Amino acid sequence: MIKAKRLLRSAQRRANASRKNTFIEQIMMASQNDNKLFHQLIQNQRGVKKVNTDVMIFNAKEQAEPEDILEGWKNYFEDLYRSHKTDNESKYNTERLILATMQNEIIEQIETNRNEEIKQANEEEVTLSIQKLKTGKSPGADGISAEHLKNMPTELLQYIINIINLIFKEKDVPSKVKEGVVTPVLKSGKDKIYPENYRGITVTNCFSTLIESILKDRIEPKLLPQQSKLQRGFTEKSSSLNAAFIVTQSADFYKEILAQLVLLTLDAQKAFDKLDHEILFNKLYHDGITGNIWILLRNMYKNVAVKVKWDNTLSDQFIQRQGVRQGAKLSTILYKRYNNNILDALDRADIGAKIGNISVVAPTCADDIALLASNKHEIQALLDIVHDSTKRDLVTINPNKSDLVPLTTKCENFSVQLGNDIIDQKSETKHLGLVRDSKNKLNIEDRLKTARKTVYAMLGPGLHARKGMSPIVALKVWQTYAIPRCLYGIEIMNYTKTDILKLERLQQQVCRQIQGLPNRTANAATYVMLGVEPIQATVDRLVLTFFGGIIQDSASIEFMIIERQLCMSPPNSNNFINRLKEILE
């Protein structure tokens, strides 16, 4: 009996070793030939838990049966996409909604009589839009994916063009093209049993994506010149780091002039899902999107049919009456247009934070609005402007997820009021993925922990060279997953030589470990054998790349800040331009 157990355990060990060796070989091969498979295998190595839960709580009632959970999701999204704006007139100011609805009916009659035709799509335009479609994505409700259009016979292209031009002529799309499938995606770090902690991502019909791509390319050039300079999200040559850069430089400036500065981050509840269609298309018309293309855009958002997908099962269909579909081509540009008037109102108020004569009152990334001001009265006035604008736009700001944080030392402790709710001051908050507090410095210890946790989660026991993992593959995992996470935003934050040294030591430790080298191995030898660049070189490259992006847009706030620093910044100041000079010297 004992001998049999030993033989069984021996066989199990051999089987596990064989399976592990096979897995490692797959990773090593994929790292050279197939990036998509490489990432998939690494994710499998982590042993990611099942995302879907077996229990959900809808309206305080627990549901455990799959069909009940699916029905709960269907009811949740149907209620979310149904307008409740006129149910609570004390919460919203419906004057704009009533006026926009009346105007839109008149506008449609006027534009129908004018009949300003939409320019017909041509072969070059449609081909370019097809090339831009992303592959490897789930097909829409019709089962057609981007790969079908990309690989279709060339003789079918003319039929596609004819259908698109027929849609342009009729100023509407077929009901089947309007269908979408919403998949609930859990937000990071949230409890998976509550539907409020999920974000609904819509997979649209592939033909709808193609039409939206063409329309986006046509209307975006008209809308971008009117976009507020404070809006940095979903904009070409810009990112969330551009908005974060403005916050960092504002804090540095106010510290230099020995003045206080506070940051108020605002959270709009379900911003993309509760956007009102009548107000949106009224704003688009006044922004110059006129003629039959305005009628087509409005019709595309009428009677949009939606199904919810959960655990590979589809719910019954329902109608989406508000919101833009997250994941659709037009959703980002439409949302930016929707909240643009808030940013314009804040800018016109001529209060709030300024760097010299440069207004930095509300650096924004999509729906993430951050208010900057030097005292309680200004921040309260700015909040009142936002509150009034959002009530008219039928948007709700969540006071429980909005944070008031001092960005300089010796700030007075105060609270602000959002309607009937109080927002108290906190010591720190996370804004656009970066921790903000009065120090305005890099939180190096958290980043070191993040890097260690990431690399060990990705590779587990296979990190050491003696475990069979190729050092080149292990290095690729480190550079692909750990480095971007621990260095995120470092180019726009204030870091010290000590911070870089700590990161450098961690990378040296990892490089020695994946090569099976002793701790006493020289740093140069550790890096040379793998061909790794030092952390300092990586950070310098990130700073230079970010600077290269800023100087491409001379009208941006970031460009004006750097231009001012070049002219007026003292040599000993710890700001972006001085760090850049050190790199280039």
N, C-alpha and C positions, 0 to 999 in steps of 0.2 A: 504493500500500500504506500509506504513512504517512498519507495523507488518510483512508483507510478506518478506520485505527486511531483517528485523532482523532475521527471521526464516532461510532465505537463508544463511546469514552470519554465523549464528550459526551452520547450517549444514556443511558449508564449513570448519569452524574451527574444528568441530568434525572429519570430513573426513581427514583433514590434520594431526590432532593429531593421528588418527588411523593409517594413512599411515606411519607417523614418528615412532610411537611405533613399528609397524611391521618391519620397516627397522632396527631399533635399535636392536630388538630381533634377526633379521637375522645376524647382525654383531656379536652380542654376541655369538650366536651359532657357527657361522663360525670360530670365534677366537679360539674355543676349538677343533673343529672337522675337519675343512677344510681350510687350509691356502690359497689355491688358490682362493676360493670363498671369503675369508676375504679380500684379496688384491683387488679383483674385486669390492666388495661392497664399500670399502674405496675410490677407484678411482671414482666410480659413485657418491659418496658423494661430491666429489670436483666439479662436474658439468663440466667435461672436455669438451671443445668446440670441434666441428667437426674438424678433422685434415685436410681432403681434402677441397680444396678451389673450388669455383664455377668459378673462373677466373684464367687463367694462361697467362703468357707472354712468348712466344717462338720467338726468333729472333726479338725482339722489336715489335712483333705483338700480340695483345690481343686476346685470345680465350676464349669463354664463353660456347659454345655448348659442351656437354659431349663427343661426337664422335670426335670433333676437338681437344679437350684437350688430349684424348687418342692418337690420331694420332700425336699430337705434342710431347708427351712423347716417342712414338715409334721412331720418327725421331731424337729426342734428344739423346736417348741411342744408336741408330744405328750409329749416327755420333760419339758419344763418344767412342764406341767400334770399330770404323774403324780407321786403322792406317793412320796418316797424316805425318809420320816422314820424308818421302822423299820430301814433299811439300815445306819445308823451311829448306834448307841446311845451312843457316846462323844461324839458331836457334839451330840446333843439329849437332853433329859430327856423320855422318852415317857410318864412317869407321868400327866401331865395328859391326854394324848391317850387313853390307855387308859381313864381314869376318865370323861372326857367322852363317849367312845363308849358306854360302859355306861350312863351316866346318860341319854343321849339316847334310847336304846332304851326305857328305863323311862318317860321323860317322854312319848314318843310314845304309849305304851300308856295312860298316865294321861289325857293330853289327848284321845285318841280316845274313851275311855270318858266323859269329861266332856262332850265335844262342844260346847264353847263356840263357837258359830257366829260367823262373820265377818259384820259388819254389811254388808248389801247396798249395792251402789253405786247412787247415784241419778243422775238426769239432770244435775243441777247439778255434781256431783262429776266425772263423766266429761267433761262439756263443758269444765270448767276445766282438766282434765288434757290434753285434746286441744289447747286453746289454748296450753298451755305447751310443746308439742312444737316443737322447732326445725326450721325449714324450710331448704331448700338443702343438706340432708345426704344422704349416700348411702343408698339403700334397703337393707333387710336381705336375708337369703337368699330371702325370699318375694317380693321385688321391690316391696313396698308401702312408700311413703314417707309422711312426715308430711303432705305436701300432699294425699294421697288422703283421709286422715281429716278434714283441715280443710275440704276442699271437697266432701265427700260429701253427698248429699241428706239432708235432716233426718229423713226416714222411716227411714233406716238406723241412726240413733242408738240406737233402742230395741233393735235386734238386737245392737248392740255391748254395750249394757248387760246384756242377757240372757246373752250369752256370758260376760261378766266375772262375773256373779253365779253362773253355773253352775260356773265355775272356783273361785270362793270356796266353793261348796257341796262340790265334789269334792276340794278342798284340793290340787290339782295342776293343772299346765298341760299342754296337748298337747305331744308331742315336737317338733312343727314349730315351736312358739312358742319352744322352748328353743334353737333353732339360732342360731348366730352366725358372723360372718365376721371373722377376725383379720387386720389389715393391719399389717405391720412398718413402723414409722416411725422413721427414723434420728434419734438424739439429736444435739443441736447440737454441732458440732465433733468428731464421732467418725469413725473410719475405717469406711467403708461396706462393707467386705468381711467383717467379723466379725459374726455374728448377735447376739452379746452386746451390741453397741452400738445395738441397735434396741429400741424399746418397742412391745409388741403392743397395738394399739387395736382394740377389738371393736365392730363394727356389729351391733347386736342387731335382732331382729325388731321391727317397729314396734308390733305388738300387745303384745309383751313390754314395750317401753318404756312403753306406756300403763298396763299393769298395775303395773309397778314405780313409776311416778309416783304412782298412787293409794295404793299401800302405803307409799311413802316419806312422803307427807303424813300418814298415819295413825300411823306408828311414831316419826317424828322427835320429836314433842312429848314422848314418853315417855323418849327417849334423851338429848335435849339437857340436861335438868337434871342428869343424871349424868355429863355430859362434863366432863373435867378443864378447869380454867380455863387450864391451860398450852397446851391444844390450840386453835390459832387458825386452822387450815386448814379449808377447805370448811365454813365456818360463816357464817351470815347476819350482815351488818354487820361482817365481819372479813375479813382477807386475810393474805398472807404478810408484808406490811409491819407488821402488828400484832405478829407474832413478832419481826421485825427491830427494831421500836421498843423492845421489852423489852431486847434485847441492847444497843442503843445507850445507853439510860438506865442500865442496870446498869454499863456501862463508865464512864460519866460519874460515877456515884455513887462508885464505888470509887476513881476518881482524886481526887475531892474529899476522901475520908477517908484518902488516901495509903496505900491497901491494894492488894495485887495481885489480879488477876482473870484467870482463864484460861477459854478457850472450847474445848469439845470437840464437834465436829460428827460425827454418826454416820450412816453410810450402811447401810441395810438392803438386802441383796441381793434384787432382784426382789420387793419387799415385797408388791405387790398380786397378783403371780402365784403366790406360794407360801403364801398364807394357808390354813390348814387349816380345812375346813368343819365338822368335828365340834367343834373347840374354839370356833369362831366362834358356832355356833348354841347351844352350851352357855352361852356368855357372854350371848347375847341373852336366853335364857330367864331367867337369874338377874337380868337387868336389867328384867324385867317384861313382855317380849314373850311372852305365853303364849296358850293356846287354839289354835284351828284356824289362826289367822294364823301361829303359829310353825311348825306342820306344813306349811303352804303354802310359807312361805319356805324351809324345809329341802328340800322336794320340788322347788322351782324350781332348786335347785343340784345336783340329782341327775341323772346321765346327760345333762349339757349337751353337745350336739353342736357341734363347731367345725370350720370349714374355714379354710384360710389363703389369702389373696388376694395374689398377687405378679404384677406386670406384666399385670394384667387377666385372670389365669388363676386358677381355684380348685383347691385340692388336694382329695384324698380326705378324707372326714370322720373325725374321731376324737373321743374323749370327754375332756372336761376334768374332772379329779378333784380339783383344788385351785385356790385363787386366786379373786379376784373379777374380773369382766370390766371392764377399764378402758374407760370410755365409757358403761357402763350406769348407769341412774339410781340404783340402790341401792349401787353399789360404794363411793362415798365414805363414806357413813354407816356401812356395814358395816365398812370398814377402820378408821375412827375408833374404832368400838366394840372392835375387835380389839386395838389397842395402848393402849387407855385404862388398862388395869391397870398398865402400865409407868409411866405418868405419875403415877398414884395412889400407886404404891410409892415413887417418887422424892419426892413431896410429903410422904408420911408419914415419910420418913427424917429430916426436919427438919434436913438439912445442906445445904450448897451456898450459892449466892449469895442474898443478901437485900438489898432496899432498905428500910432500917429494919426493920419487921416484916413486909414483903411478900416472900413467897417467889418468887424468879424462877429457880429451880433448873434448869428445862428448858423454855424457850420452844420450842414445837413447831408445825410446819405440816405436817399430814398425816403422812407418814412421815419427815420431816426433823426429827430430835430433836437439840437442841443443849444440852449440859450446861455450866453455869456454876458455878465454885467458886473459892475464894480460895487454895487450896494443893493440893499434890500428894495428901495423904491424903484430902481430901474428894473430889477429882475421881476418884481411884481407887475410893473407896467407891461413888460414884454409878455409875461404869462397871461395877463388880461387880454392882450391883443390876440394871442393864440387861442385863448378860450372863446373869445367872441367869433373869431374866424371859423373855428371848428364847429361851433354851434350852428353857424349859417351853412356850413358844408356838410352838416349832419354826421360829424365824426366825434368819437368819444375819446378823450385823453384819460388814461388809467392813472389815478394819483398814487395807487399802491406800487406801481412799477416805474414811477417817475422819481428821480433822485436829485437832491440838492446837495452839492459837494463844494467845499472851498478848495481853490486851486493855488492859493497862496497862504502863507502863515499869517497868524494874527488877524484872521477874519472874524468879524463879529458873528455870534451865533444867533440865527434868526430862522423863522419859518415863512413860507409863502402860502397863499390861498388860491386854490383852483376851484372856483365856484363855491360850494359849501364844504369842500374838503381841504385839509391842511397837509402840506408837504413839509416834513421836518428835515433839518440838515443832518447829513451823515458824514462820516469821516472819509469814506471812499465809495467808488462805484465802478462798474465795468461798462465802458462805453466803446463801441465798435471793436470789441475784443481786447481792449487795453485797460488796465487798472488806472483810475484817475484819483489822485489825492493831492494834498497840499505840497508834497515833496516834488511832484512832477518828474520823477526819475524812474528808471527801469527797475522793475521788481525782479532782481536777478535770481533770488532763491527759488521763487516759484517756477521760473523758466528752467532752472537746472533740474528740478523735480519732474517737470513736464518732459524734458528730453530723456531722462532715465526711464521714466514710466513708459514712454513711447517705444523706445528701442527694445526694452525687455518684453513688452507686450507683443511686439512684432516678431521677435526672434525666439523668445523664451530660452530654453536651455541650449538652443543651437547657436548662441552668440559666440561661444568660444571656438577657436580653430580646431581644438581636439575633438569637438563634437561632430565634425564632418562638414560644417557649412563653409563654403568658399569665402575667404576674406573679401574678395571683390563683391560677392553678392551681399554679404553682411554690410559692407561699406555703402552699397547702393541703398539698402534699407535705411541706414543712418542718414544719408544725404537726402533721401526722398521723403522720409516721414518725420524724423526727429529734428533735423536742422530747420526746416521751415516752421515748425511749431515753436521751437525755443527762440528763434530769431524773429518771429512775426512782429512787425512794427518797430523793430530796433532802429531802423533808419530815420525815424521821425521822433524818437524818444531821446532823452538825455541819458547817456551812458558814460561810465568812467573807464579808465584803464584797468581798474580792478575788476569790473564787470566782465570785460573782454578776457582778462586773464583767467577768471573762473570758468568761463565757457571754453577757453582754450584747453585748460587742464582736463575738463570732462571729455572733450574730443580726443585728446591724447590717450586718456585712459581707455576709451572705447576702441581706438585704433590698435593699441597694444593688445587688448583682450581678443579682438577678432583675428589677430595675427598670431596669438599665442606667445607674445613676447614678454619678457620680464619687465617689471616696473622701472628698472634702472636703464632701460634702453633710451638712447639719446632721442630727443624730440625730432631732430632732422631725419634720423634713420626711420623713425616711426612713420613720418609723413611721406618720405621719398619712396619707400617700397610700395605704398598704395597709391601714390600720386594725388594726395589730398592737399587742398589749399588750407592754410591756417584760418581760424575763425576771424581774425582781424582782416584778412584779405576778403573773406566773404562779406563781412559787414561793410567794408569800403566799397565793394562792388554794388551792394544794395543801395548805399547812399548815393553813389554816382548814377545808378540807374534811375533812382527816384528823382534826382536833380534833372536828369535828361528828360524825364517826362514832364516836369514842371515847366521847363523853358520852352516847350513846344506851344504853349498857350500863353501869350503875353497879356491876355485880358483877364486871366484868372487871378483870384485873390492870393494864391500861393506865390505866383510870379511877382506880384506887387510887394509881398512881404519880403521875399529874397532881394528884390531890387532895393528896397528900403534898407535892409540890413547891410548890403554892400556899401551904401552911401553913409550910413549913420552909426553902424554898430561899433562899439569900442572893441579893441583888440582882445581884451581879456574876457569878453562876454562868451558864455557857454551856449551859443545859439547854433542854428543849422549851418549858416554860411561860414562861421569860423571853424566848425568841424570839417566842412568841405575843404577849406583852405589847408588845413593840416594834412588831409589825405593827399592833396595835390602837390604839396611841398616836397 
